Amino acid sequence: MKNTIEVCFTPHAFPLLPHEDRLVVVIDVLRATSCMCTALHHGIDKILPVASIAEARDFQSKGFLVAAERSAQKVDGFDLGNSPFEYMKPELKGKVVVFTTTNGTQAIRVARNAYKIAIGSFLNLSLLSDWLSKQNRDIILLCAGWKDFFNLEDTLCAGAIATKLDATDKFETIHDSTLAAKYLYEKAEGDLYKFMENSSHFNRLSKLNLYEDMKYCLTPDTAPVVPVMEGNYLVHNGHK
Amino acid sequence: MKNTIEVCFTPHAFPLLPHEDRLVVVIDVLRATSCMCTALHHGIDKILPVASIAEARDFQSKGFLVAAERSAQKVDGFDLGNSPFEYMKPELKGKVVVFTTTNGTQAIRVARNAYKIAIGSFLNLSLLSDWLSKQNRDIILLCAGWKDFFNLEDTLCAGAIATKLDATDKFETIHDSTLAAKYLYEKAEGDLYKFMENSSHFNRLSKLNLYEDMKYCLTPDTAPVVPVMEGNYLVHNGHK
């Protein structure tokens, strides 16, 4: 029997889907899950995602290294922001980073009762898809979106993963959201960056001159890791 | 200043959008809003949308003509179902029809606090778009979806309307959902029926042999009316 693969466009819609027995992939391409993949790929030991700034401050006061972003900008007083390039620094190797962002960490929280949570982005597209195809589980690709609204980049990434899983012939789909994500990816695939130029978050990040971040985050397979939640921590699952 | 045009994929997401001052177009292509356009175009006087079967029964006991559909089928004991061809009958001219469906009438209920509610489908695409472009209002295209999930056909219709309004240069868009709907319509436009073949509701209706209903509902401009809510009733707004 085939497993199901479904795309959920927003954390707001997620509770409508049965998910306790499913593997949920959280996707926040610009930029939380791209940062997470980059961090674990570049040797950061563990990430502790927290939903609120208050929790983040609490961990900082206990001596943790803390990354905090809201509305695309680093929150004043914290150690790191939400640019993937910050997570490549050699001095971060082996460290634990506490992490809170506008959408990505909220999506992880919404999915906390799922069978398992993994992290997806374009940066780990092929390795993640390969790993997912071997799990014998129903899968939900959960787009973090933007403040509970649909966004284009997470949907394109979900479409890319769904397309790869479809090709294995091990999965089937019920919801039209999955079909739409694949159609959109098919349309965008030739030039993701150009396709993204009219999107809301591209405009938001352009105003902050974050073009290099966006280019990096839209480049497939540059951080081949499979981050999974174990207890409260996001860790490298060892799959290469 | 330009007005905004936004696509909302599901009634579930609708409360997230400010809407009290906006004109909301409810779209349920297969088949509620296609039936509504057909009915008013063929001379039915008024439609009274109700959300529950219980309300529908209550009206029937008072002598009203009642249409009721759930899960794509006519509910036993009612006068009419959800096939647009039923609403072309000459004996229905001048009548009032009470109407309840799985998704369409629920979407109307969700939008009840909007400035105004109009009804959209492929059947009134050009006339509706022309009328909308002259209202000087922010517009939300509300897809009825399927039991609070995203569906393809309503999104394609919303994409078609948004594309036509874009061409007037009077509107702007913030949300990526609007962009995605336009991209999907662009991809589907050449052959809507073929594009729909993999969708969930196409499969649901195919099992009931409703191919003719689907072909009709995907044919633009065959019922050129602009149905609007006035009080509790849906009426022809007189625009031709």
Interface residues (C-beta under 8 A of the other chain):
Chain A: F9 T10 H12 A13 L16 W146 D148 F149 F150 N151 L152 T155 I174 H175 D176 S177 L179 A180 Y183 L184 E186 K187 N198 S199 S200 H201
Chain B: F9 T10 H12 A13 L16 W146 D148 F149 F150 N151 L152 T155 I174 H175 D176 S177 L179 A180 Y183 L184 E186 K187 N198 S199 S200 H201
